[in-house]
Amino acid sequence: MAGEPYAVILMAYGGPETLDDVEPYLLDVRGGRPTSPELVAEIRGHYAQIGGGSPLRRWTAAQAAALAEALRLPVYVGMRHWHPFIKDTVERIVSDGHRRVVAVAMAPHYSTLSVGAYEKRLIEAAGGRLELALVRSWGEHPQYLEALHEHLAQVLQRFPAPLEVQVIFTAHSLPRKILETGDPYPDELRRTAQALAGRLRLRPGQWDLAWQSAGHLPEPWLEPDAGTVLERLAVQGHRDIILAPIGFVCDHVEVLYDVDVEYQALARRLGVRLERPRSLNDDPALIGALADLVRRAARERGWLG
């Protein structure tokens, strides 16, 4: 029935909010397989250096609140690997009396290993009790690109010679096996990077697309790694570099530790200046993009009166 109210769920990966959460969080990530004490200690150390926990849930909740205000609709948050779990959020949605839900994975670029996994958990948890409209592949949405462009342009102006700055666009690495199945993830990221390079008027050769935060699984991951690109640029004589994590929509450990701690340490060793743009977090342009995506999905399902 057109015009019947619908709800929205924002889905994200999840992350430990305290150091005590790290071990049970890793247990969930690894499907119940225990993590070695050495790796637990290493990862706890990462979170200790960014304030003692992940801000991912807090930022996703802020995005949900801003989106709820923009849409004047209830917006819920569900996480794949930590509280509030997607399955628990689905029970809340059902309990609150909703039958129709627009679902947005807070990952703009689709992969079966990321967005596909969120959707699988959502569909399983719903168990046929909800009508679902799934939003996918929004890395070229004009307002999303506008938000990224604005943040990048601000960083470029910090340098004395913006035209000489090299830009490394990054996203979370995934196992290279996705290339064998035609997974669209790398191509979607490249289109976002190309769109941003065009808006910034970067010359050919002035930017790269690289991968960061590869996991601990003993298998090949997407290449090139961002650290490898950083080293190559330093060898070529470049001293001013921006690393822009365009695959992430808010602050979390892959930004605050992997970029701000590890890559910054590498940059210092290489003698280069490395800057990154602020994460989008609850940027109004990002919220505008999400609102447009939700309305479009609802309209396509005939849910708007």
N, C-alpha and C positions, 0 to 999 in steps of 0.2 A: 504494500500500500504506500503510494507516494506521500511524502510529508510526515510519515511516522518518524519519530525521533530515532537517532542512531548514536552510538558511542564511538570513541576512538581509543585505540591502544597503541602506544609507542613502545617498541621492543628494542632492547639493547643487550649487550653481551653480559653485563654484570661485572662486579669487582668487589673485593673485600673492603669493608669500610673501617676495619681496625686490623691491627697486626695479628690479633688472635683469630681473625676470620680467614687468614691466608691459607692455612692447612686445609680446613673444610672446603674452602672455595676451590682449591686445587683438586681436591677429591672429586668434586662435582665436574670440573672441567675434564678430568681424566676418566670419567665414567665409572668412578668407584675404585679405580686402581690407585694404590698408595703412591705418594711421591717421596723420593729419597729425602732424608733429613737435610742433606747438604743442599739440595735444590730448594727445599722449603726455606732454609735459612737465607739462601741467596735472594729469593724473591721477597721474603720479609724485609731484607735489607733495602731492596728497591723501594718498597712502599714506605719504609721508615724515612727515606730521603725526600719523599714528596708529601710529608705531613702525617704519615701514619696510616694512610688508607686511600682508597680510590674515591675521587669526587664524582664518579660517573653517575651514580644513582641521584645524587643531589642535583647535578646539572640536567639530567633527563627529567626529573621532577619539575625543575624550573621551566624547561621547554614545554612540558605538558601543561603547566599552569598558564603560561603565556598563550599557548594554542587554545586552551579552553576558553580563555577570555576573548580571543579573536573569533572563535567559532560559536561561542555561547552554547557549547556542548560539553558533556562529561568526557574527560580525557584521562585514561588510565596508563600506568606504567607497568611493564612486565619484563623481567630479565631472564636470559637463557641460563645463566650459571650462578645467580645469586638472588637474594631477596630484593623485591618481591618477585618470585618465580612466575613465569608466564602462566603456568597451570593454576597457581593461586589467584592471580589476577583475573583469569577467566571465570573462576568461581565467584569472585566479587561481582563481575559484570553480569553474570547470570542471576545472582542473588539480587542485584539492584534492578532487575526486570528488563534488561536490554535484550533485544533479539537480533539487532543489526549492528555490525562493528566494522569500521574501517581500520585496517591494521597497517602501520607504517614501521618498517625496520629502520632504525636510526643509522643506517649504512646506505649511502646514496648509490652504491655500485653493487649490482647483483652478483652473487656467487651461490652455487648450490651449497657450498660449505659454510656460508655465513647467513645471508638472508634466507636461503632455502631451509636452513636448519631452524631458524626462528619460526618460519611459517609452518614447518612440520610439527613443532611443539604446540603451536597455537591450534592447528587443525585437530590434532590428537586430543588436546585438552577440551576443545569445544564439543567434540563428540557428536556433531550434528545438531547441537542445541542453538547455534548461532549462524546467521547469514554473514559471511565474511567477504569483504572487499579488500584485496591485497594490493598495496602500493609498492611498486618495484621501480628500480632503475631511474632515479631522479637526479643523477649527477650532472645533467645538462639543463636543469630547470633555471630559467633566467634569474630568478631572485636568489637562488643558491649561488650561482656564478657571480652575481652582483655582490653578495656578502663576501665571498672569497676574494674577489678582485679588490674590494675596498680595503680589506685587511692587508692584502699583499702590497697595494699601492702605498699604504702608510709606512710599511717596513722599507720599501725601496727608497723613500725619501730620507731615511736615516743615514744613507750612505752619501759620501761627498760626490761620487760619480755613478749615479743610478744606471747609466747606460752600460757600465762595465760590470755590473753585478751578475753573477751566475745564479740561476734558480734551479733547485732540485725539488720537484714535486714528488711527494711520497704517499704511499698507502700501505696498509698492513700486508705483509707477504703472505702467500698461501703456498701449499705444496705444489710443485710444478706439474704434478699429475693432472691438475685441472685443465691443462692445455690439451691433453689427449681426448677430452670429452667435449671440447668446444665451449667450455665455460666462458661467459661473456665478460667476466671481471676485468681482465687486463685491457681489453679493448674499450670498455666503458671508462676506465681510469684514463686511458690515453686520450679519449675524446674530451674529457674534462680538462686535462692538462693542456691540450691544444687550444681549447676555447679560452682558457685563462691566458695562455701565452699570446694569443691574438689580442685580447683586451689590453694586455700590458705592453703590447707592441715589442715583444721580445724577438730578437733576431734568431734565425736558425742557428743552432749551436750554442745559444745562450741559456738553454734550459734542458733538463733531463727529467725523465720519469724513472723513479727507483723505488725499491721495496724495503720496508723496515720491519723490525720486530718479529723476525722469523722465529718459529717455535723450536722446541727442544727435540722434536721427533727426528730420528736419524734417516731423513730422506731429502732429496733435492727440493729446494724452495725457489720461488721466482727470482729472477735476476734481471738487472744488477742490484746488489745490495746498496743501500744509500751510503754506507761507509766506504764502499769501494769507489763510488762515484766521487765522494768527497776527497778521497786520496788522489784520484786521477786529476781532478781539477787543481788540487794543490801542486801536483807535479807539473802541470801545464802552466803554473805561474799565477793562477787566480787567487786573489786574497780576500775578496768580498763575495760572500755566498749567502743565499737565503735557502733554508730548508722549509718547505711548506707542506705540512701533512694534510693534503686535500681529501684523504679518504676518511677523516675523522670529523665529527661535528661538535665535539666538546673535549674539554680537558679530561684526561685519564692517564694511566701509567705509561702508555705508549708515547704520549706527548711529553708529559712532565718528567719522566725518567729517561726513556729511550732517546728522546731528542735533547731535552734540556740538560741532562746529566751526561749520558754516554757520548752522544755526537758532539756535544760542546767540548767534552774532554778531548776527543779526537781532534777537533778543530784547533784547540790550543796546542796540541802536540805538533800539528801540521803548520802552525803559524798563520792560520787564516781566521778572519772574522766571520762568525756564523750567527745569523739572526733567523728567527722564525716569526711569522705573523701570529697574532692572538688567535686562539681558537674561537669558533663561532659562538659556542655556548648558547645563550638566549638572544642572540643578535636579532633585531626586528626583521631584517630581510630573510633570515632563515625561517623565522616563525611565519612570515608571509608566504614563503615557498611551501611550507608544510600545510598551511591553511588551504592554499590553492590545490595542492595535491589531494587533500582529503575531500574537498568539495567536488573536485573532478571525479574522483572514484565513486562518491555517493551519487553524483549525477548519472554516471555511466550505468549504475545499477538501478536507476529510476527511483532513488530514495528521496530526492528533493521534490517538494511540492511546487 
